[in-house]
Amino acid sequence: MTLLATPLADPPQEHVLNDGAPGAYRMRRFALPPAGPAGPWLVYGRVDERFRIRPRVVFTRPVARRKRTRLMEFVLSSDTSMRRQNLAQLLQSSDFTDPEIVEARRLIVSFQPRVPLQSLDLAAALIDAPATAVRLLSTCSEEEVDPVLALEEEMNFLWSVTPVRAWRDAFERRKAHLVKLMSALPIADAERYARHELTNILQAIVARQPALAFHAFIAGGNVDNWRTDASREASDCVARNGHGEDGVTWPSDGGLAGRLGTELPGWIRNKQPYCWDVLAAPFVAARVAAAVIPWGQTLTGSLRWARLFDPVYFDRVLPNALLPLATISAAHA
């Protein structure tokens, strides 16, 4: 068992507090490095470099007053209730600044390999602000994509239901920033280099999350081979997973099919009712991403269960379910 600590004020730092047998582990028996930064520290444990233990937030001497962003002021706050409330309000606001996005990404990327994201108030606030999560993802380098996408693996979150419009806006913003950085070049060259970098990062995202193919396409990526026949995919899904009569339990209590009402495709209605929620899930997710159905944690949880039952079906069908919705949305924009 290795007991470690990281200061929130300087997340790249990681200090070993104790290294010994798991049986000797005591969370209370530690002393933070005296020369480390003031303010809150995360104290956590690892076993064989594989298992992470839920950390404790420990406050040392008060943080010296100096100019910080609102985000870091809230992160370093010792009042847990106010910290969580303020972070939630800030991440859902329209004036969350670019420097704060960079700081948020730095914190997520630094801590994700070390501690469960559920233990970070910032991550908990981020999953309730999907448009801000997309902005954060849009600023990632390819090496940072995995720890940020891990929000979906560790928390009640689905990247595939994040707003399509937020993808377009966030990645257009990244492209404009890249062009500005290359202002010394001829505009055509700057545009070409920016487009190339944008395409590469979007391809890296889709390689890890195929369900985001249409999101990436809207954001300016060149994504191939995402078109498919949803009714055939549904038949393949049933064939892969088997029937209730065979003892297979399909997730059927999420109310997903009912959210489509009369828009539930006939080829889903022709299947057994216990299959309907799983088969309807990508169509519901598409309506959330297109802002036709309101986003919410309960709905996200139901969609996650449906996707976990057959991620192949969900990931292949969702981009195709988004296409007609995005076309209609664009026509009325």
C-alpha positions, 0 to 999 in steps of 0.5 A: 500500500502506498499512501500519497498526497497531491496539493490541489494548488499544484496538481502535477505534484505527487508526494509519497507519505507512506509505503508499506504493507496493506495491513498497516494502512491507516488513513489518519497516520500521515504528515503532509510535506511541510514545504508543500503548498498551502490549502487543500490536499488530496490524500489517497492510496494505491495497491500494486499501482492498480487500485485507487482508494477514495481520497480524503481532502485535508486542509493545511495552513490557510491559502495566501491571498493572491490573484486567482481565477474564480475556478481555483478560488472555489476549488481551494475553498475549505467550505465543502457545501459552498465549494460544490454549490459555487462550482456547479453554478460556475460551470453552468454559467455562460461566462466560464472563461478560457483560462478556467477551462484550461485549469479545469482540464489540467485538474481532471487530467492530473487527477484521473489516473490517481483518484476516482473522479467521483471524489472530485467536486470539479468532476461532479459539477462537470457532468451536470454541465455537458456543454462545458464538458465539451468545451473542456474536451475541445481543448485537449491534446491527443494525450489528454483525450483519454483522461477526459473521456474517462468521465463517462467510464467513472461517472453517470455521464454519456458523451454521446448525449452532450449537445451537438451544437456545443461541439460545433461551437467549441471546436470552431472556437479551437480552430479560430484560436489556432489560426490566431496563433499562426497569424504570421503565416498566410491565412490559407496556410494557417487555415489548413494547419488548423483544420489538420489539427482539428481533424486529428483530434476529432479522429482520436476522439471517435477512435475511442468513442465511435458513438461520437461520429456525428458529433465529430462530423458536425464539429468539422471532422472527416469521419468515415464509415458511420452510416448503417441500417438501424433496423438491421443493427437491431436484428443483429442486437437481438441475435447477439444477446438472445431472448427473454425466453432463453433467460436473458434479462434485457433492461426494460424499466428505463421508460426509454421507448415511451419517450419516443411515443408515436416516433418509435420505429415500426421495426422496434415495435415488431420485436418483443417489448422487453427489447424496446428500451435497449433498441430505442436508447440511441434514438432517445440519446440522439434527441437529448444531444439535439436538444429535443428531449431535456437532459437529466441525470435520471435519463442519463442513467437509463441510457447508460444501462441500455448502452452497457447491455449492447454498446455495439448497437448503441454506438453504431445507431446513434450517429445515424439517429442524429442525422435527421434531427440535426438536419431539422435543427439546422433548417430552423436555426 
